[in-house]
């Protein structure tokens, strides 16, 4: 729960869930970059490193200042700005390459600043800096500044994953699980559009409105009759999922120091992209959470033939920083999102270059009575629970107010001149 995640905080209160202060990423967080291990104070002792970080901050801030607040990139204020459109044509990594650095370590850390402490992610996006649009990153940071409005300020006792089943239990009709939607058809019945939703097991549901609440990429796995617009098809294909595994480790005690829990590892140094202390201060147990991102996930997969072998490899790598105690967790839980057929990649997706300016106008536009929502559709806090709530509320409002799209006949995909 972030410092400005008011919707999620309100929901936790309504559900009588308990939150606790998350341990901060302290000044002694270990960064392993390019074979060099240390903390921020260690690196600031290197001549030129401090000025490199200042040059990095100034370059990013200059772009952030150009982004109008509360504005999607497909809206006129951004879409008609030539400079901002050009930023959609380059990646975060390419932008960093244009900054003049005195030290190689400064360049690595600058990419890490874009990646919220790790050089393998571009901010809240689970894509690597070489793949994420600079405009997308600037838009997100403008509306959801992760440095000043820290998004992991508090944690929910029992985790946020308990919220959906609690909400489902309050509905008058049961939620159908493990039976994914395969097709949605729409047809005019008089002056109204009637939708029919078909599932994998052959069930079908008649509906006046349909809300597709999943990432654009996953929504593209559904068949639509008539087909959705070509812009929506292209958007779904140009908004790929990231590649991330999440590992949660529980230990008998919190054996690391109060300020020593954080860890960020460069790709050439290991597979643990970023790790944080998630211990509840009221508990005697210690909780450690690691994300394995992008090409480092490839290392994770190759580290063993089975999950048990991969866990051993993770623990061995962790022990090099935290000590031998890291080898003996009480429990290990893995969210291996790339192999989950209902996720196929990560906790969220990302915007590669040109996707926003070419296809972004289809993000929120209804197709007949179909509305779209997910954390990826949010104006603020893309990739977070807060963004999912905001997006869902926007879609519900559109349903209530009857904001539907035109039901068009499919365009011919081939024309024969006879």
N, C-alpha and C positions, 0 to 999 in steps of 0.2 A: 504494500500500500504506500503510494508516494505522498509527498508533502502536500500536493494539490489534487490528490485523487479523491475528490469530495463525493463522487457518485459511489465509488466502491466503499468508502468509509461509511456512508449513510446506509448502504446495503448490509454491511457487517453489523451495524447497530440494530437494524430491523430484524436480523436473523439471530440476534443475541450471541454473536461470535466474539471471541476475545482476541484482541491484537496486543502485540508486545513490541517494544522498541528493538529494531534490528541492530546488531552490532555494526559499528561503522567500519569502513575501510580505513584503517589507521595509517599513521605516517610511516609505520614500519612494514607496510605491505611489500612483499618481495616481488620484484620484477626481474624476469630472466629474459634478456633480450640480446641476441647476437652473441651468446656465450658469456655474457656479463650478467652477474647476479647482484642485486643491491636494492636499496629503497631510494626514495626521492632525494633524501639528504645526501646519500652517497653519490648520486649522479650529479647533483648540483655542484659538487666539488670539482667536476670536470670543467676546465676552461671552455667557455662558449656554449655550454649546455643550457644555462639559464636564459641567455639571449635567444637561443634557438626556440625554446618553448614560448618565449614572448612573441617572437616573429610568427610562430604557429598560431597562437591565440589571436594576434592582431589580424592575420589573414582570414581566419574563420569568422571572426566577429564582423569584419567588413562585409562579408557575404550575408551573415545573419541579419545585419542591419538593413539590407536591401529588401528583405522578405516582408511584405505586409502581413500583420497578424491576422489570425482567424480567416485565412484565405487559402482555398485549395489551389494547387498549381494550374488546374484547368480553368480557373476563373480569370477574367480579363486582366486584373491588376498584375498578375504574374504571366499569364499566357501571351499578353501583348508586349511584354518587356523583353526586348531583344537580348539584353545582357543575361537575364535570368534564363531565357530559353537556351542560350549557349551553355549555361551551366548544366543543363539537362543532357548535354551531349558529351560530358566528360565524367569520369569516375572520381570518387573521393581520392583514390591513390594518385590519379593524374593531377588533381588540384594540389596535393601535397608536394608532388614532384616539381611544381612551379615555384615553390618557396625556396629561398636561398638560405641554406643551413651551413653552420660552421663545423658541425660534428655529425658523424653518421648516426650516433645514438640519438641526437636531437631529431633527425628525420624519422627514426623508428618510433620514438615517443610521440611525435606529432601525429603519425598515423594511429597510434594508440589513443591519443586524445580524441580523435574522430571516432574511435572504436570503444569509447567508454572504458579506457584502461587497457584494452587489448588490441593489438594491431590486426587481428583477424576478423573483427566485426566492424561494421560502419554504424556506430551508435546503436539505437534500438533495433536496427535491421540485422537479421541473421545472415546477411550476405557479406562477403569480404570486401575490403576497400577497393579492390580491383574490379568489382562487379556492380557497385552501388552508385547511382546517379548523385552527383554533387548537389543538384537542385533538390532532390528528394531528401538528402541529409539536412540541407539548410532549412527546408520547409519544416521538417520534423523538429529540429532543434529550436526553431523560432517559436513554434506552438507548444513544444514539450521539452523545455530545456533541462536536460538530465543532470547538468552540473549544479544548477541553482535550485532545482525542484526535485531533488533526489528521489527516484521512483521506488527505491527499496527502503524507505524510511522506517516502515513498520511491517511486521509479518503477522499472519493470521494463525492463531493456534489451531492445529489440525490441518493447515494448508488451505489454499483457496479452492482446491479441487472438490471440497465438500459442498461448495455453494450450489452448483447445478443440481445435484440430486435433492438437496433441501428444497430448492425452488420447484423442482418437478413434483415433489410430494405435496405441494400446496395447490397444484392444479386440479381442476374438476375432472379432467380426462387424463389417462395415463400417457406418459411419453414412450413412444415406441423406439427401442434401441436395437442395435445389431441387425437392422434391416434397412440398409441405405437406399435413398431415393435414386432411381435410375433414369426416370423420365418425367417431364412436366409438360402437359399439353394444355393449350388454351384455345377457346373458340367463342365466337360471338353467339349469344343466345338472346335474340331480340336486340336490345340496346346495351346489354351487359356482357361482360366477359366471364366465362365459366372456365375454371381451371380444374385439371385432374392430375393428381400426383400419384405416380406408380413407384413401387418399391421392388427390391431385388427378389423378394419371395412371392411377388405377384399380387400383393395387396394394392388397392387404389383408393384414393380419398378425393372427394369432390370439395372444392374450395372456392370462395369468392375472392380470397387474397392468399398469396403465397409469399413467405419471407425465406429467402435462401440465406441462412446464417452460417456461412463458412468462408474460407479464404477464396479469392478469385480463382486461383488455380484449381482448387478442389471443386468449385462450382462448375468449372468447365468440363468436369467428368460426367455431368448430367446431360442427358439428351433433351433438347427442347423442340417442341412442335407447336407453332412454327418456330424455326430457328431464331435465336436472339440475333441482334444486329451484328454486323461484321466487326464493329468497334468493340463490342463486348467480348466476342470471341478472341479478338486480338489482345484485349486487355488481360483476359484470363491466361493467355499464353505468355504474356510479357510481364507477369507478376509472379515469378517462381518462388517456391518455398526455399528456405535456407536448408543447411545441412547441420543438424545439431543433436547431440546427445546430452542429457542432463543426469548427473550422478549425485545422489544424496547419501552421505555416510553418517552413521550414528556411532559415537564412541562412548565408552564408559564414563569419560570425563573430558572436559575441555582442557587438553594438555598443552595447547598452544597459548601464547601470551595474549593479553587483552587487545593489543594493537598489532599482533603478528599474524593474524588469520588470513589476510588476503594474499593471493598469488596470481600472477599473470605471466604466461609463458609464450615466448616467440615460437614460430613454427619450426625453426631449426633446432630448438632446444627441448621439445617434447610435445605431448598431445593435450595437456591441460591448458586450454585457452584462458580461462579465468575461473578462479575459485574464491569463495567468500565464506566467512563465518556466519552461520545462520542459527547460532545457539540462542535458545530462550534463557535469559539470565535467571529465571526462576527455577530452572531445572539443573540437576547435577550432570546431566548428559551433555555431550558436545555434538553439535551438528555442523557438518561441512558440506558445502554444495559446490560442484564443479560443472562448468559447461565445456563441451568439446565441440569446436566449431570448424566448419569448412574443411580445408585440407588436413587439419589436425584430426578430424573425424576419420579421414582415410587412414591415418596412423593408428587410431583406435581399433578400427576393423582389422587391420593387418597385425595387430599386436597379439592375436590369438585366434584359434579356431572356434572357441566356445566363449560364452559370456564369462564363465569362470576364469578362463585364461586372460581375458581382457581386463577383468576386475583386478587380477593379480598384477597386471602390467600397470594399471592406474595406481594401485597402492604402492608399488615399487617406485614409481615416479614421484608420487606425493611424499614418500618417506625421505627423499633426497633433500626436501625443504623442511618438512615438519618433524623428521626424526623417525625412529623405529616404531614409535607408538602408532604411527599412521598405518602400519601393516595389519593391525588387529581391530577392525571396526566391529561393533555389535551387529549392525545390519547394513546392507547395501541395497539401494533401490536405483534402478536405471530406467530413465525414460528414453528409449532408443527411437526417437521420432522418425528417422528415415525409413525404418522397417515397419512402422505402424501404417496399415493401409488406409486408415481414416485421416491421417496427417500427411504422410509422405514427405517428411523433411524436417520440420522445425516447429517452434512455438508461433512462428509468424512467417511472412514472406517479405520480399524487398522489391525495390524499384530499380531496375537496371537503366542505363542511359536511354533517353528518348521515349520511354514508356509513358511518363507523365504527360509530356507535351503532345504526343501522338494519339494516345488512347485514354487519357485520364478523364475525359468528359463523359465516358461511359460508366465510371465508377459507381455513381449514385443514381443514375438515370433508370427509372423503372422500365421493365419490358412487359407491356401489358399490365397484368395485376401482380407481377413478380417484383418484389422489393429485394434489395441486397444489403446485407449488413455483416459485419465481423470487425475484429480489431483493426484489420487492414483498411476498412472503409472510414475509420474515424478521423476527424479533424485533429484531435489531440490524443496523444499517447497511443500511437500506432504500436502494436505488439504487446500491449499491456491490457490487463483486465479492465482498467478504467476506460480504455478506448472501445472495448467490446460493449460495455454498458452504454456509452454515449451513442455508438452506432446503432445498437438495438432500439434505443429510445427514439432515435431519428426515424428508423424504419417503421416503428409502431405509430408514430405521429403521422407519417405519410399514409398509412393504412386507414387510420381514423378519419383523416381529412380527405380521403378519396383521391390522393395524388397518384394517378395511374398513368401508364404510358400508352402510346398508340400501338394497337395490334396490327402489324403490317403483314402483308402477303410476302412470302419469301422471294428474294430477288433471284432471277435466273442465274445459275452459275456457269452456264455454257450457252452460247448463242451460235446457231448454225445458219449460215446464209445459203438458203436453198433457192 
